[in-house]
Amino acid sequence: MQVSIIDGDITAQDVDAIVNAANSSLLGGGGVDGAIHRAAGPQLLEHCKQLRDTDWPDGLPPGEAALTPGAELKAQYVIHTVGPNRTAGQTDPQVLESCFRRSLQEAAAKAAKTIAFPAIGAGVYGWDPADVAEAAHRVLTEEAELAERFTEIRFVLFSPEISEIFRQRF
């Protein structure tokens, strides 16, 4: 398994699955979530509405993950995960780790070989990027057998500063 860290646009990644730092409604929002919904087109919203109608009628809880088709993205799948909102008092790093773990599990269940992650929780949810990088690293270490199912795990980050923090951790 190769771990790659790049500055870039997660919506343009040519990987099997991209991870969406979603809000619990699954109906789009700002930041990474809004960018993915805009790039994927209206079909993604329809897929998310189906998830709400079937599996997650009360919304997706923090630390959980759910998979949809990628719609108009290059990626075949979008894995939606809700990070804990640190600014709202959700400070448990195990919930943040669960976002990475559950996303890997969802992708592996579809036999994905390549996956791209954003810095889950490092935006408006208030997590320090170093804590996010640590959570991701801990999951890849603790779940080595799961991680080895992938040929590449890519972190696509929105600033050179955050990319450097991830590079230092990995």
N, C-alpha and C positions, 0 to 999 in steps of 0.2 A: 504494500500500500504506500502510495506517495501522498504526502501532505504538501499542498501548494498554498501560498499566501499571495494574493494579488490585490492591487488597487483596481477597482473597476465597477462595472454595472452588472449586478447579479442577474438581471433580466436577459442579458445578452449571452450568458454562458451556454456553451454547447456541452451539456452534461445530461446524464439520465434524469437527475432530480435536482431541483433547487429547493431550498428551505426558505419559507416565508416567515418572517418575524411578525406574526399576525396579531390582531386583537381578538378577544374572545368571541366577538360576534361573527367572525369569519366573513364579514361582508365588506371588507376593504377598509382602508384608513389612510394614515399618512406614512411618511418614511418609506421603508422597504416594502411594507404591505401595499401602500398605494401605488408604488412604482410597479410592483409585480402585477397587480390587478389591471393597471393601465396597459402594460405591455402584453398581457395575456388576452385582453379583450373581454367582451361581455360573457363569453362562455364560462370563464373561470368563476364569475359571480354566480352563474346558474349552478355550477358544480358545488359551490360552497353553500348555496341555499338548499341543495339536496342533502348535504351533510347535516345542516341544521334541522331539516325535516325528518331525518331518519336517526342518525347516530348521536347528534349533539343538540337537542332541542333547547337546552339552556345555555348554549355556547360552549366553546372549547375551554376547559380550565387550564390555568398555568401549569406548565410542565408536561402537558399532553401533546400529542401530534395526530394529525389526520391528513390523509393523502387524497389528492384530486388529480385528474388529468391536467396536463400543462397548457391546454387550449392552444393559443397562438404562439407560445414560447418555443424556443428550440428544445428545451427540456421536455421530456415525456411526462414528467410528474412534477407537481408542486406539493411539498409537504408543509403544512401549516402548523406552526407551533406557537404557543403563547408563553412568552417569558414572564417571570414574576416582575411586577411593577414596583421597583425599589422606592420610587418617589411616593408610592401609596402605602409604604410599610411592608411590602412583600420582600423580605431580605434573606430568605433561606437559599443558600447556594445549591442545595440539593435539588430544588425545584428548577433552577437554571440548568444544572447538569442534566436533569431529566429531559429538558428540551432537546439537547444534543443526542442523548441516548435514544429517546423515543423516535426522533427523526431518522436516526440510523436504522432502527428496527423497522420502521415503515418502509424505508427505501430497500432494505435487504429483503423484505417480504415480497417485493416486486422484482427481485433479482437485479436491481440497479447496481452498476459497477462504478459509477462516478456520481458525486454529489457535491453541491456547492452550498455553503453556509454563509449567512451574514453574521455580524457580531450581535447575536441575539441579546436583547436587553440593553445594549450600549447606547441607544438613542434616547428617546423621550422617557423610556422606562428607568433611566438613571443609573444603570450599572457601570462601574468603572471598567473600561476596556481590559485592563489587566486582570480583573476578576473574571471577565467573560472568557478571555484566553485561557486562564487557569482552569475554569470549569470545562471548557472544550478539551484541553489537554488531559485532564483527569479522566474524562469519559473515554477518550481514545486509548489511554493506558489501561484503565480498568476493564474496558470492553475490547481488548485486543483481538479476541477471536472474531467478534462482530466486525470490527474495523478492517480486519484482514480480508473480508469479503469484497472490499472495494479496491479497485485499482488506483483511484484517486479520490481524496477528500480535499476539497478546495475551500478555502476561506476567501470570500470576495468582499473586500472591505471598502468603506466609503471615504477613507482619508489615509494619506501616507502615515500620519501619526499612529493611527490604530493598526495599520499594517505592520509598522515597526514593532509595536507592542506584541503582536502575534508572532512575528519572526523571532523575537527574543525568547518567547515561551516555547516555540517549536524548534 
